Amino acid sequence: MPSETADVLAARYGPRLRYYATGTVMLGMISAVLTTTIVNVAIPDIMGAFGIGQDRAQWLSTGNLAAMTIGMLSNAWLVKSFGERRTFVGGLMLFTAALLVAGSAPNEDVLIGARICQGAVAGIMQPLSMYVLFRVFPPDKRGMAMGFFGLSVILGPALGPTLGGILIDHFNWRYIFFAAVPATLSGMLLGSIFMPEREDTGKRADFDFLGFCLLALAIGCLLTGLSNGQREGWDSDFVLGLIGIAIACGASFILWELRAKHPLVELRVLGNGQFTAAATVAFIFGLGLFGTTYLVPLFVQLIQKYTPLAAGLLLMPGGLILGAFMPFAGYLSDRAPARTMIMAGLICFGLSSFVLGWVDANTSFWMIAWMVVLSRVGLALIKPSLNLAALRPLRQEQLTHGAGMINFARQLGGAFGVNALSITLDRRTMLHSEAFTSTQSASNSATAELLHQIQSLLAQAGTSPDLLNAGALHYLGRVLTAQAYTAGFQDSFLLCGVIFTAALVPAWVMGMRRRRAVQAARA
């Protein structure tokens, strides 16, 4: 029986193949990406279930994003060696197994390991899906294809928090992983029908195992060192040793990739100035995007005491607006300059983050929801234009590596973004806690009045006179902790705003390079 290659499928289904393929990759992508952010609404429950702190729980997101980053770079080799169909279906099989393990995890270590496996598969799926859509759509419709690709990437996280909130409120956090299993099974079935098989071209491609290991060590050691700096001490041998290993492995990785016969990362695509500028925007953008996605549900649950369902509903309007606007944004990306679209999106994100920098326990539901909506409009403007601007200047044989690298840059930024903002949250909370505590003394009239009021309330409630002072001091401590935590979140959101503002610089440079390239071609 002949292989069902892309040409065979195109002859069988005609123009309908592009829509069949689009539906298939969207289902697979939604399945793989659904759990990327759905876990964010479950973090407080998981912290309570396993008795861990925020510094440990953030690895559920950081580890997933880091593995996704590394997994993206194996996409090119997997496609060349096994073809789109086997890579797609096999990836979803592994992802399904990881979902079942995560839902049954007896401790946080097993859960984090399953999250890392899920991230690795999701990392393979993203550039694979982009590559398939680029192949089946003609050049003049690829902007629309990128819009649908962006929709598949975003629809899972957009609906995931609300679905996760419902499952957590009515069952428990383990069901957020089981919920994606039906979609993965459906994706496996459709992928075995509509995804093309590998063309028989002889010997399979070699894999750069050394480069893969060096990169995994560099990213893993750096993230581990950074996340443990607050607890172990930034000048401790453990932290400095991990950072030193990360630097050595990173430098070795770059040198090896430039000499390798079959590199894991084709660094030479960075020789294209427009692509390099786009990759820089993607990294900075990912840093802020995933950081804010992590912070918002955590803030409303820890500070405003929202239930997981309420936290999910808070994010739903933004997800719905994003889903409706993404195809239109893809249409615009074929007609409007990429720089204009990207910079407009970054401004939306920056404005949203700066406003969130002033939220507190009394901020209304809809105020935060509207800021999430504004950020999602920005995301819709950025994603298809950034993908298109990055891949347009590349040659056909560079598309696989280019698609992998642009997603690699965004996800790498996301992994460091969650890690960095988690560290920022802890450090700024501690700083504010020390500052607030230092102002509490017998000479502070506001403190004395508060303690007196609390003692009076406790006395009216029938509390023993011997416990009045201790009870009032305990309440004061909780108030100071809540205020310090709120200030820490505010500082973290403001940092996100600064990050998005900084991304405007490479976005502007990208547009200048594009203009110069067009002028040179006309000359």
TIVOTOR-170702 format. One record per residue (C-alpha): residue number from 1; residue in one letter; chain; x, y, z. Coordinates in steps of 0.05 Angstrom, whole numbers. Each point is the difference from the previous one (the first is absolute). Layout:
BEGIN
<site NUM, "A", "A", <X, Y, Z>>
...
//
This chain:
BEGIN
<site 1, "M", "A", <0, 0, 0>>
<site 2, "P", "A", <31, 67, -21>>
<site 3, "S", "A", <16, 51, 53>>
<site 4, "E", "A", <-52, 54, 10>>
<site 5, "T", "A", <47, 58, -13>>
<site 6, "A", "A", <-23, 73, -6>>
<site 7, "D", "A", <-7, -7, -76>>
<site 8, "V", "A", <-43, -63, 7>>
<site 9, "L", "A", <-45, 33, 51>>
<site 10, "A", "A", <-5, 64, -43>>
<site 11, "A", "A", <-21, -42, -60>>
<site 12, "R", "A", <-52, -37, 42>>
<site 13, "Y", "A", <-32, 59, 36>>
<site 14, "G", "A", <17, 59, -45>>
<site 15, "P", "A", <-6, 70, 31>>
<site 16, "R", "A", <-40, -30, 57>>
<site 17, "L", "A", <65, -29, 28>>
<site 18, "R", "A", <22, 68, 27>>
<site 19, "Y", "A", <-63, 4, 42>>
<site 20, "Y", "A", <3, -72, 23>>
<site 21, "A", "A", <73, 10, 19>>
<site 22, "T", "A", <-18, 66, 35>>
<site 23, "G", "A", <-54, -34, 41>>
<site 24, "T", "A", <46, -57, 18>>
<site 25, "V", "A", <59, 42, 23>>
<site 26, "M", "A", <-47, 48, 38>>
<site 27, "L", "A", <-29, -59, 39>>
<site 28, "G", "A", <69, -27, 15>>
<site 29, "M", "A", <26, 68, 20>>
<site 30, "I", "A", <-59, 15, 45>>
<site 31, "S", "A", <11, -67, 33>>
<site 32, "A", "A", <74, 13, 11>>
<site 33, "V", "A", <-5, 73, 20>>
<site 34, "L", "A", <-62, -7, 43>>
<site 35, "T", "A", <40, -20, 61>>
<site 36, "T", "A", <54, 53, -10>>
<site 37, "T", "A", <-40, 52, 39>>
<site 38, "I", "A", <-58, -40, 29>>
<site 39, "V", "A", <46, -19, 58>>
<site 40, "N", "A", <7, 73, 20>>
<site 41, "V", "A", <-70, 1, 32>>
<site 42, "A", "A", <17, -64, 37>>
<site 43, "I", "A", <66, 23, 31>>
<site 44, "P", "A", <-29, 22, 67>>
<site 45, "D", "A", <-37, -67, 7>>
<site 46, "I", "A", <63, -39, -20>>
<site 47, "M", "A", <41, 40, 50>>
<site 48, "G", "A", <-49, -20, 54>>
<site 49, "A", "A", <-5, -73, -22>>
<site 50, "F", "A", <76, -11, 2>>
<site 51, "G", "A", <19, 52, 53>>
<site 52, "I", "A", <47, 39, -46>>
<site 53, "G", "A", <14, 74, -9>>
<site 54, "Q", "A", <-7, 45, -61>>
<site 55, "D", "A", <75, -7, -15>>
<site 56, "R", "A", <-10, -75, -10>>
<site 57, "A", "A", <-68, 3, -32>>
<site 58, "Q", "A", <24, 47, -55>>
<site 59, "W", "A", <38, -59, -29>>
<site 60, "L", "A", <-66, -28, -24>>
<site 61, "S", "A", <0, 58, -50>>
<site 62, "T", "A", <75, 13, -7>>
<site 63, "G", "A", <18, -74, -11>>
<site 64, "N", "A", <-55, -7, -51>>
<site 65, "L", "A", <22, 61, -39>>
<site 66, "A", "A", <74, -18, 3>>
<site 67, "A", "A", <-14, -70, -26>>
<site 68, "M", "A", <-45, 30, -54>>
<site 69, "T", "A", <58, 45, -20>>
<site 70, "I", "A", <48, -59, -8>>
<site 71, "G", "A", <-51, -45, -32>>
<site 72, "M", "A", <-12, 51, -56>>
<site 73, "L", "A", <71, -9, -24>>
<site 74, "S", "A", <-8, -75, -12>>
<site 75, "N", "A", <-59, 13, -47>>
<site 76, "A", "A", <43, 7, -63>>
<site 77, "W", "A", <36, -66, 11>>
<site 78, "L", "A", <-65, -37, 19>>
<site 79, "V", "A", <-36, 25, -63>>
<site 80, "K", "A", <59, -19, -46>>
<site 81, "S", "A", <9, -68, 33>>
<site 82, "F", "A", <-71, -23, 13>>
<site 83, "G", "A", <-45, 47, -40>>
<site 84, "E", "A", <-57, 45, 23>>
<site 85, "R", "A", <-50, -57, 14>>
<site 86, "R", "A", <43, -43, 45>>
<site 87, "T", "A", <27, 60, 37>>
<site 88, "F", "A", <-69, 29, 11>>
<site 89, "V", "A", <-34, -65, 21>>
<site 90, "G", "A", <59, -25, 41>>
<site 91, "G", "A", <5, 66, 36>>
<site 92, "L", "A", <-74, -1, 19>>
<site 93, "M", "A", <8, -72, 26>>
<site 94, "L", "A", <57, 22, 46>>
<site 95, "F", "A", <-39, 61, 21>>
<site 96, "T", "A", <-60, -42, 19>>
<site 97, "A", "A", <44, -44, 44>>
<site 98, "A", "A", <29, 62, 34>>
<site 99, "L", "A", <-70, 26, 14>>
<site 100, "L", "A", <-20, -64, 34>>
<site 101, "V", "A", <64, 0, 42>>
<site 102, "A", "A", <-11, 73, 21>>
<site 103, "G", "A", <-71, -13, 20>>
<site 104, "S", "A", <22, -59, 44>>
<site 105, "A", "A", <64, 32, 28>>
<site 106, "P", "A", <14, -19, 73>>
<site 107, "N", "A", <47, 58, 13>>
<site 108, "E", "A", <24, 65, -32>>
<site 109, "D", "A", <63, -31, -30>>
<site 110, "V", "A", <-41, -49, -43>>
<site 111, "L", "A", <-47, 56, -19>>
<site 112, "I", "A", <57, 46, -21>>
<site 113, "G", "A", <31, -57, -40>>
<site 114, "A", "A", <-66, -12, -36>>
<site 115, "R", "A", <-7, 74, -14>>
<site 116, "I", "A", <70, 0, -30>>
<site 117, "C", "A", <-20, -57, -46>>
<site 118, "Q", "A", <-64, 37, -21>>
<site 119, "G", "A", <41, 61, -16>>
<site 120, "A", "A", <49, -39, -43>>
<site 121, "V", "A", <-57, -27, -43>>
<site 122, "A", "A", <-35, 67, -4>>
<site 123, "G", "A", <66, 29, -24>>
<site 124, "I", "A", <3, -49, -57>>
<site 125, "M", "A", <-72, 13, -19>>
<site 126, "Q", "A", <5, 75, -9>>
<site 127, "P", "A", <53, 5, -56>>
<site 128, "L", "A", <-26, -64, -31>>
<site 129, "S", "A", <-70, 30, -7>>
<site 130, "M", "A", <28, 65, -27>>
<site 131, "Y", "A", <42, -38, -51>>
<site 132, "V", "A", <-60, -42, -23>>
<site 133, "L", "A", <-43, 63, -10>>
<site 134, "F", "A", <56, 34, -39>>
<site 135, "R", "A", <4, -60, -46>>
<site 136, "V", "A", <-75, -7, -15>>
<site 137, "F", "A", <-17, 74, -8>>
<site 138, "P", "A", <23, 43, -60>>
<site 139, "P", "A", <45, 60, 15>>
<site 140, "D", "A", <-55, 52, -6>>
<site 141, "K", "A", <-43, -36, 53>>
<site 142, "R", "A", <54, -16, 50>>
<site 143, "G", "A", <-18, 59, 43>>
<site 144, "M", "A", <-69, -29, 9>>
<site 145, "A", "A", <32, -67, 15>>
<site 146, "M", "A", <42, 32, 54>>
<site 147, "G", "A", <-63, 29, 29>>
<site 148, "F", "A", <-31, -69, 5>>
<site 149, "F", "A", <65, -26, 29>>
<site 150, "G", "A", <0, 55, 52>>
<site 151, "L", "A", <-73, -16, 16>>
<site 152, "S", "A", <18, -73, 13>>
<site 153, "V", "A", <58, 21, 45>>
<site 154, "I", "A", <-44, 49, 39>>
<site 155, "L", "A", <-68, -35, 3>>
<site 156, "G", "A", <24, -53, 48>>
<site 157, "P", "A", <29, 49, 51>>
<site 158, "A", "A", <-59, 47, -10>>
<site 159, "L", "A", <-52, -52, 19>>
<site 160, "G", "A", <46, -41, 44>>
<site 161, "P", "A", <-2, 43, 64>>
<site 162, "T", "A", <-76, 1, 1>>
<site 163, "L", "A", <-4, -74, -14>>
<site 164, "G", "A", <53, -11, 53>>
<site 165, "G", "A", <-38, 43, 50>>
<site 166, "I", "A", <-64, -41, -11>>
<site 167, "L", "A", <37, -66, 9>>
<site 168, "I", "A", <36, 24, 62>>
<site 169, "D", "A", <-62, 29, 33>>
<site 170, "H", "A", <-43, -61, -14>>
<site 171, "F", "A", <53, -56, 4>>
<site 172, "N", "A", <74, 15, 14>>
<site 173, "W", "A", <62, 24, -36>>
<site 174, "R", "A", <18, -68, -28>>
<site 175, "Y", "A", <-57, 3, -50>>
<site 176, "I", "A", <31, 59, -37>>
<site 177, "F", "A", <48, -51, -31>>
<site 178, "F", "A", <-52, -54, -14>>
<site 179, "A", "A", <-44, 50, -37>>
<site 180, "A", "A", <47, 5, -59>>
<site 181, "V", "A", <3, -75, -14>>
<site 182, "P", "A", <-61, -4, -47>>
<site 183, "A", "A", <29, 56, -43>>
<site 184, "T", "A", <68, -35, -6>>
<site 185, "L", "A", <-33, -65, -20>>
<site 186, "S", "A", <-41, 36, -54>>
<site 187, "G", "A", <63, 35, -25>>
<site 188, "M", "A", <35, -67, -6>>
<site 189, "L", "A", <-57, -28, -43>>
<site 190, "L", "A", <-4, 60, -47>>
<site 191, "G", "A", <76, 5, -4>>
<site 192, "S", "A", <5, -72, -25>>
<site 193, "I", "A", <-46, 19, -58>>
<site 194, "F", "A", <16, 72, -21>>
<site 195, "M", "A", <73, 10, 19>>
<site 196, "P", "A", <50, -19, -55>>
<site 197, "E", "A", <50, -56, 9>>
<site 198, "R", "A", <75, 5, -10>>
<site 199, "E", "A", <24, -3, -71>>
<site 200, "D", "A", <48, -58, -12>>
<site 201, "T", "A", <65, 38, -11>>
<site 202, "G", "A", <48, -52, 26>>
<site 203, "K", "A", <42, 9, 63>>
<site 204, "R", "A", <-33, 36, 57>>
<site 205, "A", "A", <29, 65, 26>>
<site 206, "D", "A", <52, -1, 55>>
<site 207, "F", "A", <-18, 30, 67>>
<site 208, "D", "A", <45, 47, 38>>
<site 209, "F", "A", <-2, -35, 67>>
<site 210, "L", "A", <60, 38, 28>>
<site 211, "G", "A", <-31, 67, -17>>
<site 212, "F", "A", <-66, -22, 30>>
<site 213, "C", "A", <33, -21, 65>>
<site 214, "L", "A", <42, 64, 5>>
<site 215, "L", "A", <-62, 43, -11>>
<site 216, "A", "A", <-42, -39, 50>>
<site 217, "L", "A", <55, 6, 52>>
<site 218, "A", "A", <10, 75, -13>>
<site 219, "I", "A", <-74, 17, 7>>
<site 220, "G", "A", <-14, -49, 57>>
<site 221, "C", "A", <60, 21, 42>>
<site 222, "L", "A", <-13, 75, -11>>
<site 223, "L", "A", <-73, -4, 19>>
<site 224, "T", "A", <15, -44, 60>>
<site 225, "G", "A", <55, 47, 23>>
<site 226, "L", "A", <-44, 61, -7>>
<site 227, "S", "A", <-60, -31, 35>>
<site 228, "N", "A", <42, -23, 59>>
<site 229, "G", "A", <38, 65, 8>>
<site 230, "Q", "A", <-50, 29, 49>>
<site 231, "R", "A", <0, -62, 45>>
<site 232, "E", "A", <73, -23, -5>>
<site 233, "G", "A", <32, 68, -6>>
<site 234, "W", "A", <23, 33, -64>>
<site 235, "D", "A", <73, -8, 20>>
<site 236, "S", "A", <-7, -73, 22>>
<site 237, "D", "A", <44, -53, -32>>
<site 238, "F", "A", <-62, -37, -24>>
<site 239, "V", "A", <-30, 59, -38>>
<site 240, "L", "A", <66, 26, -27>>
<site 241, "G", "A", <19, -71, -22>>
<site 242, "L", "A", <-65, -9, -39>>
<site 243, "I", "A", <6, 68, -34>>
<site 244, "G", "A", <73, -16, -17>>
<site 245, "I", "A", <-20, -67, -31>>
<site 246, "A", "A", <-56, 35, -39>>
<site 247, "I", "A", <49, 52, -29>>
<site 248, "A", "A", <51, -53, -19>>
<site 249, "C", "A", <-53, -45, -33>>
<site 250, "G", "A", <-31, 60, -36>>
<site 251, "A", "A", <67, 22, -29>>
<site 252, "S", "A", <17, -72, -19>>
<site 253, "F", "A", <-68, -7, -33>>
<site 254, "I", "A", <11, 61, -45>>
<site 255, "L", "A", <70, -22, -20>>
<site 256, "W", "A", <-24, -71, -15>>
<site 257, "E", "A", <-60, 22, -40>>
<site 258, "L", "A", <43, 43, -46>>
<site 259, "R", "A", <43, -61, -15>>
<site 260, "A", "A", <-49, -57, 1>>
<site 261, "K", "A", <-17, -35, -65>>
<site 262, "H", "A", <-73, -7, 20>>
<site 263, "P", "A", <-12, 55, 52>>
<site 264, "L", "A", <-58, -1, 48>>
<site 265, "V", "A", <-8, 75, -11>>
<site 266, "E", "A", <17, 31, -67>>
<site 267, "L", "A", <32, 62, 29>>
<site 268, "R", "A", <16, 26, -69>>
<site 269, "V", "A", <-73, 21, -9>>
<site 270, "L", "A", <18, 55, 50>>
<site 271, "G", "A", <43, 29, -55>>
<site 272, "N", "A", <-64, 28, -28>>
<site 273, "G", "A", <-9, 66, 36>>
<site 274, "Q", "A", <-76, 2, -4>>
<site 275, "F", "A", <-6, -70, 28>>
<site 276, "T", "A", <48, 17, 57>>
<site 277, "A", "A", <-40, 62, 18>>
<site 278, "A", "A", <-64, -42, -1>>
<site 279, "A", "A", <31, -53, 45>>
<site 280, "T", "A", <21, 55, 49>>
<site 281, "V", "A", <-71, 27, 2>>
<site 282, "A", "A", <-26, -71, 10>>
<site 283, "F", "A", <46, -11, 59>>
<site 284, "I", "A", <-17, 64, 36>>
<site 285, "F", "A", <-74, -7, -17>>
<site 286, "G", "A", <-1, -72, 26>>
<site 287, "L", "A", <33, 23, 65>>
<site 288, "G", "A", <-56, 49, 14>>
<site 289, "L", "A", <-57, -41, -29>>
<site 290, "F", "A", <9, -64, 40>>
<site 291, "G", "A", <20, 40, 61>>
<site 292, "T", "A", <-65, 38, 2>>
<site 293, "T", "A", <-40, -63, -16>>
<site 294, "Y", "A", <31, -32, 62>>
<site 295, "L", "A", <-9, 61, 45>>
<site 296, "V", "A", <-73, 19, -13>>
<site 297, "P", "A", <-35, -64, 25>>
<site 298, "L", "A", <49, -5, 57>>
<site 299, "F", "A", <-14, 71, 22>>
<site 300, "V", "A", <-76, -5, -1>>
<site 301, "Q", "A", <1, -66, 39>>
<site 302, "L", "A", <52, 18, 52>>
<site 303, "I", "A", <-16, 74, 10>>
<site 304, "Q", "A", <-73, 7, -19>>
<site 305, "K", "A", <-19, -70, 23>>
<site 306, "Y", "A", <-34, -20, -65>>
<site 307, "T", "A", <-19, -72, -10>>
<site 308, "P", "A", <34, -37, -58>>
<site 309, "L", "A", <-65, 6, -40>>
<site 310, "A", "A", <-3, 75, 11>>
<site 311, "A", "A", <73, 6, -20>>
<site 312, "G", "A", <-15, -39, -64>>
<site 313, "L", "A", <-61, 43, -15>>
<site 314, "L", "A", <42, 62, 8>>
<site 315, "L", "A", <44, -24, -57>>
<site 316, "M", "A", <-56, -24, -45>>
<site 317, "P", "A", <-21, 68, -31>>
<site 318, "G", "A", <71, 11, -23>>
<site 319, "G", "A", <3, -70, -29>>
<site 320, "L", "A", <-66, 9, -38>>
<site 321, "I", "A", <22, 67, -28>>
<site 322, "L", "A", <66, -30, -20>>
<site 323, "G", "A", <-33, -59, -35>>
<site 324, "A", "A", <-46, 46, -39>>
<site 325, "F", "A", <53, 50, -19>>
<site 326, "M", "A", <57, -47, -18>>
<site 327, "P", "A", <-23, -20, -71>>
<site 328, "F", "A", <-13, 74, -15>>
<site 329, "A", "A", <69, 17, 26>>
<site 330, "G", "A", <28, -53, -47>>
<site 331, "Y", "A", <-38, 34, -57>>
<site 332, "L", "A", <30, 67, 19>>
<site 333, "S", "A", <70, -28, 4>>
<site 334, "D", "A", <-2, -14, -75>>
<site 335, "R", "A", <-16, 74, -13>>
<site 336, "A", "A", <28, 43, 56>>
<site 337, "P", "A", <75, 9, 15>>
<site 338, "A", "A", <24, -51, 51>>
<site 339, "R", "A", <34, 54, 41>>
<site 340, "T", "A", <-65, 39, 8>>
<site 341, "M", "A", <-39, -61, 22>>
<site 342, "I", "A", <54, -24, 48>>
<site 343, "M", "A", <13, 68, 32>>
<site 344, "A", "A", <-75, 12, 9>>
<site 345, "G", "A", <-6, -67, 35>>
<site 346, "L", "A", <59, 14, 46>>
<site 347, "I", "A", <-31, 67, 19>>
<site 348, "C", "A", <-65, -35, 19>>
<site 349, "F", "A", <39, -50, 42>>
<site 350, "G", "A", <42, 54, 33>>
<site 351, "L", "A", <-60, 44, 17>>
<site 352, "S", "A", <-37, -60, 30>>
<site 353, "S", "A", <60, -19, 43>>
<site 354, "F", "A", <11, 71, 26>>
<site 355, "V", "A", <-73, 5, 20>>
<site 356, "L", "A", <4, -68, 35>>
<site 357, "G", "A", <59, 29, 39>>
<site 358, "W", "A", <-51, 39, 41>>
<site 359, "V", "A", <-49, -55, 17>>
<site 360, "D", "A", <-14, -20, 72>>
<site 361, "A", "A", <-48, -42, 41>>
<site 362, "N", "A", <-58, 48, -16>>
<site 363, "T", "A", <9, 4, -76>>
<site 364, "S", "A", <-63, -22, -35>>
<site 365, "F", "A", <-8, -64, -40>>
<site 366, "W", "A", <-15, 38, -65>>
<site 367, "M", "A", <58, 48, 7>>
<site 368, "I", "A", <49, -58, 0>>
<site 369, "A", "A", <-40, -37, -54>>
<site 370, "W", "A", <3, 60, -47>>
<site 371, "M", "A", <75, 5, 9>>
<site 372, "V", "A", <5, -74, -19>>
<site 373, "V", "A", <-44, 15, -61>>
<site 374, "L", "A", <46, 57, -21>>
<site 375, "S", "A", <61, -45, 6>>
<site 376, "R", "A", <-34, -54, -42>>
<site 377, "V", "A", <-15, 50, -55>>
<site 378, "G", "A", <74, 15, 1>>
<site 379, "L", "A", <16, -74, -5>>
<site 380, "A", "A", <-46, -7, -60>>
<site 381, "L", "A", <36, 57, -35>>
<site 382, "I", "A", <69, -26, 14>>
<site 383, "K", "A", <-2, -75, -11>>
<site 384, "P", "A", <-17, -9, -74>>
<site 385, "S", "A", <41, 62, -21>>
<site 386, "L", "A", <61, -23, 40>>
<site 387, "N", "A", <-2, -70, -29>>
<site 388, "L", "A", <-9, 27, -70>>
<site 389, "A", "A", <54, 53, 6>>
<site 390, "A", "A", <48, -52, 26>>
<site 391, "L", "A", <-11, -53, -54>>
<site 392, "R", "A", <-10, 44, -61>>
<site 393, "P", "A", <74, 16, -12>>
<site 394, "L", "A", <22, -73, 7>>
<site 395, "R", "A", <11, -49, -57>>
<site 396, "Q", "A", <-45, -61, -7>>
<site 397, "E", "A", <53, -47, 29>>
<site 398, "Q", "A", <7, 46, 61>>
<site 399, "L", "A", <-74, 0, 19>>
<site 400, "T", "A", <3, -60, 46>>
<site 401, "H", "A", <59, 27, 39>>
<site 402, "G", "A", <-28, 71, -1>>
<site 403, "A", "A", <-69, -22, 26>>
<site 404, "G", "A", <34, -39, 55>>
<site 405, "M", "A", <46, 58, 20>>
<site 406, "I", "A", <-53, 55, 2>>
<site 407, "N", "A", <-43, -42, 46>>
<site 408, "F", "A", <62, -20, 38>>
<site 409, "A", "A", <16, 73, 13>>
<site 410, "R", "A", <-70, 15, 25>>
<site 411, "Q", "A", <-4, -61, 45>>
<site 412, "L", "A", <70, 11, 27>>
<site 413, "G", "A", <-22, 70, 19>>
<site 414, "G", "A", <-62, -29, 32>>
<site 415, "A", "A", <40, -50, 42>>
<site 416, "F", "A", <46, 55, 25>>
<site 417, "G", "A", <-59, 48, 8>>
<site 418, "V", "A", <-38, -45, 48>>
<site 419, "N", "A", <64, -16, 37>>
<site 420, "A", "A", <23, 73, 4>>
<site 421, "L", "A", <-68, 27, 21>>
<site 422, "S", "A", <-7, -55, 52>>
<site 423, "I", "A", <67, 22, 29>>
<site 424, "T", "A", <-20, 73, -5>>
<site 425, "L", "A", <-65, -14, 36>>
<site 426, "D", "A", <36, -35, 57>>
<site 427, "R", "A", <55, 51, 7>>
<site 428, "R", "A", <-45, 61, -4>>
<site 429, "T", "A", <-50, -30, 48>>
<site 430, "M", "A", <56, -12, 50>>
<site 431, "L", "A", <26, 70, -9>>
<site 432, "H", "A", <-68, 31, 11>>
<site 433, "S", "A", <-13, -45, 59>>
<site 434, "E", "A", <64, 24, 34>>
<site 435, "A", "A", <-17, 72, -16>>
<site 436, "F", "A", <-71, -5, 27>>
<site 437, "T", "A", <23, -37, 63>>
<site 438, "S", "A", <52, 53, 15>>
<site 439, "T", "A", <-54, 53, 6>>
<site 440, "Q", "A", <-40, -38, 53>>
<site 441, "S", "A", <17, 27, 69>>
<site 442, "A", "A", <-34, 27, 62>>
<site 443, "S", "A", <8, 71, -27>>
<site 444, "N", "A", <-40, -17, -63>>
<site 445, "S", "A", <-70, 27, 15>>
<site 446, "A", "A", <-33, -36, -58>>
<site 447, "T", "A", <28, -67, 23>>
<site 448, "A", "A", <-21, 14, 72>>
<site 449, "E", "A", <-70, 18, -22>>
<site 450, "L", "A", <-7, -63, -43>>
<site 451, "L", "A", <24, -45, 57>>
<site 452, "H", "A", <-49, 33, 48>>
<site 453, "Q", "A", <-58, -11, -49>>
<site 454, "I", "A", <18, -73, -10>>
<site 455, "Q", "A", <6, -11, 74>>
<site 456, "S", "A", <-69, 30, 10>>
<site 457, "L", "A", <-31, -44, -53>>
<site 458, "L", "A", <33, -62, 30>>
<site 459, "A", "A", <-25, 19, 69>>
<site 460, "Q", "A", <-71, 8, -26>>
<site 461, "A", "A", <6, -69, -32>>
<site 462, "G", "A", <16, -30, 68>>
<site 463, "T", "A", <75, -10, -8>>
<site 464, "S", "A", <39, -11, 64>>
<site 465, "P", "A", <34, 65, 24>>
<site 466, "D", "A", <67, -36, 2>>
<site 467, "L", "A", <-5, -12, -76>>
<site 468, "L", "A", <-23, 69, -22>>
<site 469, "N", "A", <69, 29, -12>>
<site 470, "A", "A", <26, -62, -35>>
<site 471, "G", "A", <-61, -4, -45>>
<site 472, "A", "A", <5, 73, -20>>
<site 473, "L", "A", <74, -8, -16>>
<site 474, "H", "A", <-14, -62, -41>>
<site 475, "Y", "A", <-52, 39, -40>>
<site 476, "L", "A", <49, 57, -10>>
<site 477, "G", "A", <51, -49, -27>>
<site 478, "R", "A", <-50, -28, -50>>
<site 479, "V", "A", <-18, 71, -23>>
<site 480, "L", "A", <74, 18, -11>>
<site 481, "T", "A", <12, -65, -37>>
<site 482, "A", "A", <-59, 12, -46>>
<site 483, "Q", "A", <23, 72, -14>>
<site 484, "A", "A", <71, -23, -14>>
<site 485, "Y", "A", <-25, -55, -47>>
<site 486, "T", "A", <-45, 50, -37>>
<site 487, "A", "A", <59, 49, -8>>
<site 488, "G", "A", <43, -58, -26>>
<site 489, "F", "A", <-52, -16, -53>>
<site 490, "Q", "A", <-6, 74, -19>>
<site 491, "D", "A", <76, 4, -10>>
<site 492, "S", "A", <-1, -63, -43>>
<site 493, "F", "A", <-55, 27, -45>>
<site 494, "L", "A", <37, 65, -9>>
<site 495, "L", "A", <62, -39, -19>>
<site 496, "C", "A", <-41, -35, -54>>
<site 497, "G", "A", <-20, 69, -27>>
<site 498, "V", "A", <73, 19, -4>>
<site 499, "I", "A", <15, -65, -37>>
<site 500, "F", "A", <-53, 13, -53>>
<site 501, "T", "A", <24, 71, -9>>
<site 502, "A", "A", <71, -26, -11>>
<site 503, "A", "A", <-25, -46, -55>>
<site 504, "L", "A", <-20, 61, -41>>
<site 505, "V", "A", <74, 13, -16>>
<site 506, "P", "A", <15, -65, -39>>
<site 507, "A", "A", <-70, 5, -31>>
<site 508, "W", "A", <19, 68, -29>>
<site 509, "V", "A", <67, -27, -23>>
<site 510, "M", "A", <-35, -59, -34>>
<site 511, "G", "A", <-42, 48, -41>>
<site 512, "M", "A", <61, 41, -21>>
<site 513, "R", "A", <36, -62, -23>>
<site 514, "R", "A", <-61, -22, -40>>
<site 515, "R", "A", <-4, 68, -34>>
<site 516, "R", "A", <73, -1, -18>>
<site 517, "A", "A", <-6, -70, -29>>
<site 518, "V", "A", <-59, 22, -44>>
<site 519, "Q", "A", <37, 62, -24>>
<site 520, "A", "A", <62, -41, -16>>
<site 521, "A", "A", <-42, -50, -40>>
<site 522, "R", "A", <-32, 56, -40>>
<site 523, "A", "A", <68, 31, -15>>
//
